[in-house]
Amino acid sequence: MRFVIVLLIALAGCVATLPDDATISADLACETARAVVLERARPDVPDDKPKPGDKCEPCNGTGKLPTDGRIVVQCGACGGTGRVK
């Protein structure tokens, strides 16, 4: 909260020092609008890496890998927890 107050005071000081020429302010507004449009046009790219706590894919979240139906081996990717480390 304190940061917002300090930021507002700093911005108020910056606005008071702008020249009387309106073209500079218009240029800044256009560049800001352009940056916002370009940022919104970027597609959201999801992370391909699994996050800690997600279900382990090799063992399908069970923590064990079946070999021949009778013998079950602990999953090495998650350490048997069924969750990504």
C-alpha positions in Angstrom: 0.0 0.0 0.0 2.8 2.4 0.8 4.4 1.7 -2.5 1.2 2.8 -4.3 1.3 6.1 -2.5 4.9 6.7 -3.3 4.3 5.8 -6.9 1.4 8.3 -7.1 3.5 11.1 -5.7 6.3 10.3 -8.1 3.9 10.3 -11.0 2.3 13.5 -10.0 5.7 15.1 -9.9 6.5 13.8 -13.4 3.3 15.0 -14.8 3.9 18.5 -13.4 7.2 18.8 -15.3 5.8 18.0 -18.7 6.1 20.8 -21.2 3.2 22.8 -22.5 3.6 21.2 -26.0 0.8 18.6 -26.3 2.5 16.6 -29.0 4.9 14.9 -26.6 1.9 13.7 -24.4 0.1 12.5 -27.5 3.1 10.6 -28.7 3.5 8.9 -25.3 -0.2 8.0 -25.3 0.0 6.5 -28.8 3.1 4.5 -28.0 1.5 3.2 -24.8 -1.7 2.2 -26.6 0.4 0.5 -29.3 2.3 -1.5 -26.6 -0.9 -2.6 -25.0 -2.4 -3.7 -28.3 0.7 -5.7 -29.1 0.8 -7.3 -25.7 -2.8 -8.4 -25.9 -2.3 -9.8 -29.4 0.3 -12.3 -28.2 -1.2 -15.7 -27.7 -1.0 -17.3 -24.3 1.7 -19.9 -24.5 1.2 -22.6 -21.8 4.3 -24.0 -20.1 5.1 -27.5 -21.4 7.1 -28.3 -18.3 5.1 -30.1 -15.6 4.8 -28.2 -12.3 5.6 -29.7 -9.0 2.6 -31.5 -7.7 1.2 -32.4 -11.1 0.4 -36.0 -11.9 3.4 -38.0 -13.1 2.9 -39.0 -16.8 5.1 -42.1 -17.0 3.2 -43.9 -14.2 -0.1 -42.0 -14.7 -0.1 -40.8 -11.1 0.1 -44.3 -9.5 3.8 -44.3 -8.6 4.3 -47.8 -10.0 5.2 -49.0 -13.4 3.8 -52.4 -14.4 6.2 -54.7 -16.2 4.5 -58.0 -17.0 1.4 -57.9 -14.9 2.8 -59.6 -11.8 5.9 -57.5 -11.0 5.4 -53.8 -10.2 8.4 -51.4 -10.2 8.5 -48.1 -8.5 8.4 -45.2 -10.9 11.8 -43.5 -11.2 10.5 -40.2 -12.5 8.4 -39.4 -9.4 10.1 -41.7 -6.9 6.8 -43.6 -6.3 4.8 -40.6 -5.2 2.8 -40.3 -8.4 3.4 -36.5 -8.4 6.1 -34.5 -10.3 9.0 -33.5 -8.1 
